[in-house]
């Protein structure tokens, strides 16, 4: 039951990691199961890491085998393109998570994304609505990059994205994004990870001191004698 409850909580905010190959959110499934297993006795950090890697590898292999066909068999929303970005003018934080327009506006206005970015208050800022009116999105066949296997690929590994900004003096600035931050080719720094961890801890109203100690243990998890030490700090 603990694994089920924590797994549900882990993905409830849709703010967790993603493995494009699966395509799914591996940690929300694997970590709650490992934490539940640790209650039966000590589980060393090195063993925890090994089990986690095995879980990710298995999930990736399953994803590669079933491809994105499972989307169309009722297991997930249809992948790719604008079909899943269904809220061009979001009114709530939840809608903001499924709005490419809002993601662009919030990134431009705030320069970063936190859990607060996807609250009703953040979505309904006047500055955001002003930016939304200036943003247009569309699918360009060119972004498929002539990939013959495009329709079998997960949404996180299809083609590329271009963002073009038109300045007040009519000059145009274009940025091409082939991989999202966090991809193996664009790894997050420890500072990036620590900032997200502490933001999530604050939103969960965890004690800041305990969260910092937990983060310290996680950064050297391979030497931790018992993962229960981390779990206890996060309760």
C-alpha positions, 0 to 999 in steps of 0.5 A, a space after each residue: 500500500 505504501 508503494 501505491 500511495 507514494 507512487 500516486 503522490 509522486 506523479 500527482 503534480 506531473 512535475 517528476 522526471 521522464 524517460 523518453 524511451 519508455 515513454 513514462 515517468 520512471 522514478 514515480 514507479 521505482 522509488 516508492 517500491 524501493 522505499 517500501 522494500 527498505 522498511 523490511 530492513 536496512 537497504 544500503 544506498 549502493 544497493 538502492 542505486 543498483 536496483 533503481 538502475 535495473 528498474 529504469 533499464 527494464 522500463 526502457 526495454 519495455 518501452 522500446 518493445 511496445 513503442 508508442 502504440 500503447 497510446 492508441 490502445 487507451 493507455 495514455 493520451 495521443 503522443 506528439 505535436 500540439 494534440 496534447 497541448 490543449 490549453 492555449 489560454 489556461 485558467 488554472 495551474 493544471 491547465 498551465 502544465 498542458 499549455 505550450 503557450 503558457 510554458 513559453 510565457 512563464 519561461 520568458 517572464 520568470 526565467 525558470 520553472 518551479 512548482 509555483 509556476 503552475 499554480 492558479 495565481 501564477 497562470 492568471 498574472 496580467 503579465 502572463 495574459 499579455 504574453 499569451 496574446 503574442 504567442 502563436 504555436 504550430 506544427 512545421 513538417 520540417 521539424 520532423 527532420 525527415 525521420 522515417 520512424 517518426 510515428 513510432 517514437 515517443 513524444 520526447 524523442 521526436 524531431 526538434 523545436 524552434 522558438 522564434 522571437 520577433 523584437 520591437 525593431 522587427 529583428 528575429 531571433 531563433 533558437 533550435 532545441 533538439 533535446 530538453 534540459 535533463 537529457 543525457 546530452 544536456 545533463 542538469 548540474 547538481 545546482 539545478 537538481 538541488 534547486 528543484 529538490 529544495 523547491 519541492 521540499 518547501 512546497 511540501 512544507 518539509 523542514 528546510 534543515 531536514 531537507 538540506 540534510 536529506 539532500 546532502 545524503 542523496 548527493 553521496 547516496 552510494 556511501 549511505 549505509 541505510 536509505 532509511 536515513 533519507 526517508 526519515 528526514 523526508 517524512 
